[in-house]
Amino acid sequence: RGWFGIRQRFCVLPRHLEPELYERAVRITCRAGSAILWDQRTAHGSAPNNSTKWRYAQFFKFFPANHTAMTTERARHRRAALLRRFAAAGVDVDAAITPHGRRVFGLDIDDDDSGG
């Protein structure tokens, strides 16, 4: 049974329906605080968390800046939303976000930039 934000068990492809997929699965391990990145089209999953410790996940969706879905208007809205969230969290964007981070998050788009 699951509820918002928490899943005790989640399995889209049961083992008995996709045995070859499970046979080819590779276990990925990492230290606490590490990140694992993969293309969302890659089959992925995890075993149930039977411990008493939380397992956190953060999902990011990236696509090329020149992708047709990234219009100038969408980029401006995204920038404004990120800046609001950073401000609400007390993050000094100029001090905390590297130039590369600013580029990745689209923070260097000027409000008066006509784009193109």
N, C-alpha and C positions, 0 to 999 in steps of 0.2 A: 504494500500500500504506500502511496506517495502523497505528498501535499506540496504546495508551492515552495519551490526552492530546495526541497529535500526529497530524496528518493532512497527508499530502502532497497528497492530492486527495480531495475529497468533493463529490459532486454527486448530489442526489436526483432532480432533474428535468433530464435531458440536453437540450441545446439542440435537437436534432432532433425531440424529442417535444413541446416547448413553445416553438416559435419566437416566438409573440406575447409570452410572458412575458419572454423575453430582449430583445425589441425595446423593451419598456416599462421595462426596468431603468434605474435611476438610480445613478450613481456617487456615493458619499458619501465625502468626504475630511475629514480632521481632523489637527490637530497631535498629535505624540507626547504621551501622557498625557491625551488627551481621551477622552470617553466618548460613545458613540452608543447611544441608547435607542430601542427600537421594541417594538410589541406583538408577542408571539410568534406571533400568527396571521398576521402580515405575511410574505409570501414574502421571504426574504433569503438572502444567500450572499456569497461572496467568491472572488476569483480565487486560484489557487494562489500560495503564497509562494515565489517562486524566488530570493529574496535569501538572504544568509547571516545575516540578523538574525532573531531570534525575533519572532513575532507573538503577543501575549498576548491572551487573551479572558477575561472574567469574566461569568458568567451570573447574573442576579438574577431571581427570580420574585416578583411582587407581586400581591396581590389585596386587595380592601377588607377592613378589619378586621371588618366585620359579615358577611362571607361565611360561609356555613354550614360551610365546611371549617375555619374558624378557631375551634375550640372553645377554651374557657378552658384545658383541659388541654394542648392543642397549643401555645397561646401560651406557657404556662409552660415546656414542654419546649424550645421554640425559644429562649426567653430564657436558660434555663440553658445550653443548648448554645453560644449566642453568648458568654455571659460566660466559659465555660470556654475558648473559642478566643481571646478577647481576652486573658485571663490568660496563656495559653500563649505568646502572641505578645508579652507584656510591655506590653500597652496599658493605660494608666490610663484606664478608661472615663469617670470623672468629669471628667478633664482633657481628654480627646481627643475625646469625642463631644458634639456640640452638642445642645441641647434638641430641635431638629428631628430630628437623627439618632437620638436616644433614642426619639422617637415612631415614626419610620419603622421602626426595628429592634425595636420592642416591648419596650424595656428598662425602661419605667416601670411594667410590670405588677408588682404586689406579690405575693410568694409566698403571702401570707395573704389575698389578694383573692379573694373568692368568685366574682367575675365575674358574668356574667348577661346 
